[in-house]
Amino acid sequence: MATRPISAEDHDRIAEAIRTAELKTGGEIYCVVARASDGYFFPAAFTATIGLFVASLAVAYGLEAWWLSIRVPHFVLAQMLALASMLALLWLWPTLRIHFVPRRLRYQAAHANAMKQFLARNVHRTQARTGVLIFVSITERYAEVVADSGIDAKVGQHVWDGVVRELTRHAGDDRLADGFVKAIGTVGAVLAEHFPVTEGDTNELDDHLVEI
């Protein structure tokens, strides 16, 4: 997924896309991108420990098959040194951890972060309950559109799934800012169809991309 930093110009483009989309709807669009949704040290350490244990069994059986022997204290010491080295690598190089974490656990952490941001950024506090969060977590290669209850009653999940597919495709091509602009335009069009702008409409959420 995207690795390039989002430039100030990209931030301006995204903010302008939000303002333009909200001119035609009473809904509110909020965008958040997270570098990662968890540190993953302990899940990665657990997986690495299990892998090391399995590898140790394979080595032990291999030595037995080749009629070789190693003293138990030396074998245990080698295991401990290997485990300590693995944990040190995971501690010093956080980018390695994600490779030891199952996809399901990654997606669970990213989804939990999306819901946390939805509440923390007050997207659920709009007057008509028509707030939409467009969320991306880069390390997990995860994107999600979270819509408030007023929108969910009229817009099916398949619509947001299509937005997510386009957003992740752009992010996979390292064009995350373009993906946000496209997603904002699509979400804005959906909101305009079901929740057109009304007289006296006010802007209830900030019109910019938040990086965490």
N, C-alpha and C positions, 0 to 999 in steps of 0.2 A: 504494500500500500504506500501512500504518499510518504516521502522522506524529506522533501524540500521544505524549508520554513515558509510560512505564509507571509508574503511581503506586505508592506503598508499599502501598496497599490491594490493588492488583492483584498485586503480588509475594506478598503474604500469601495471596491466593486461589489463586494458582498453586502455591505451596508446600503449601497444604492439599490441593489436588487431587492432588498427587504422593503425599503421605502416605496419603491415602484409597485411591488406586489400588493402592499397594504393600501395603496390608493384606491383599489377597487373592491376591497373587502373590509368587513368589520372584524375579521379574525386577526390574530397576532402571530407573527413568526419569530422564533428565537433560534439561534444557531450556536452550538457548542462543539468544539473539537478537543479531544483529550489525547495526549501523547500515549497514555496507558491508563487503564482503569484499576490496576492493582500492581503491587510490587512483585508478587508471585514467588517470593523466596522460599517460603515453606512448602507450597505445592511442588515447586521444582526440586527442592531438596528431597522431598518424599519420593518422587518419581526416580530421581537419580540414585537414591539409596536402594530402592527395589531393583533397579537395573544393575547396580553394582553387585548386589547379592546374587542375582541370577547369573551374572558373568563369573562370579567367584565359584558357584557350583559347577559351571561349565569347565572352568580351569581345573577344578579339583578332579572331576571325572576324566578330563583329558590327561592329567598327570598319572592317574591310576591306570588308564588304558595303555600309557606308554611305559609303564613299570618304573615311573619316577616317584620319588617321595620328597616331601618337605615337612619339616617339623611343624607341629600345630602352632606353637607360639609365633614362629616366623610367618606362617600363613595368615594368622590373625593380625599380626603387626602390619603385613602388607595390605590387608583389607582396610585397616584403620588409616594407614597413610593415603591410600587411594581415595577413601571417603573424605578425609580432611582436605585433600587437594581439590576434589570435586566441589566441596562446599565453599572453599576459598575462591574458586573460579566463579561460582554463582554469586558470591557476595561482591566480588570485585568487578565483575562484568554483568550488570543487570540485563543487558540485551540477550544474554544466553538463556535466561530463565524461561522465556516464553516457549522455547523449543522443547521443554520438558513438561509443559502443561497441556493436558488434553483440551481439544477444541471446545468441548461442551463446557468445561470449567471457565475457559476464556470468555465464551459468549455469555455465560451466567454473570461473570464479573462486569462485563461491559454493559449488559442489560441493567444490572443493578445500578451502575453509575448513571446510565441514561435516566432512570427513574429518579435517582437522587438529584440530578441536575434539573429535571422537570419541576420538582418541588422546591429546590433551593433557589431557583431563578424566578419563582412565582409565576410560572407559565400556567399553573392551575388556578390563578387568582384573578383572571380576567372577568369582567362583569358578566359576559354572556357565555363563559366557559368555552371560548373558541380559540384557545391558545394551542400552538403547534411547536414542538421542539424537533429540530433537525440535529441529530447527534451522530458524531463519528468518533470512534476510538481507534487510533492508528495502529498501535502495537497488536491489538487483537484482530485487526482487519474487519472491523465491525461497524455497521451503520444502522440507525433506527430512526423512525419517525414516530414520535409520541404525540397523540392528539388528545385533547381534553374531551370530557364527556359530551359536551354540546356538539362536537364534530363527529364523534364515533357513532352517534345516533343516525347520522345521515351519510357518512362516507365509509365504505367497506375497507377492510384491511388490505384487500388486493390492490387498492389504489396506492397505498403507502408502500407495499412490497415493490411495486414498479418503480417508485421514487428511489427506494433503497438500492435496487439493482443498478439503476443509472448512476447513482452517487458512488457506489463501490467500484463500478467500472471506471469512472473518471479517476477515482483515487488510486486504483490499480495502475493507471497510466501516469501516475504522479501529476495529476491535474486536479488536485483536491479543490482548489478555489473555483475552477470551472464547474466542478461537480456541485458545489454549494449553490452557485449562481443558477444552474439548471434546475436543481431541486427546489430552490426558492420560487422560481418561475412556475414550476408545475404545481407546487403546493398553493401558491397564490391564485392560480387559475381555478383550482378545485374549491378553494375558499370563496372566491368571487362568485362561483356558480351557486353555492349553497348559502353563503352568508355575505350578500352584497353590502357595500358600505351604506350606512344610514346617516341621516342628518344628525349632527352633533357628535359624530364618532370621534373618539380621542385615541391617541397612541398610548397604550398602557405598558408596553415593554420596550426596552432599548433596541435600537435597530443596528446591531453590530454582531460580529462573530466573537465569541468568547473562547480563548485558548486556556486550557488548564493542564 
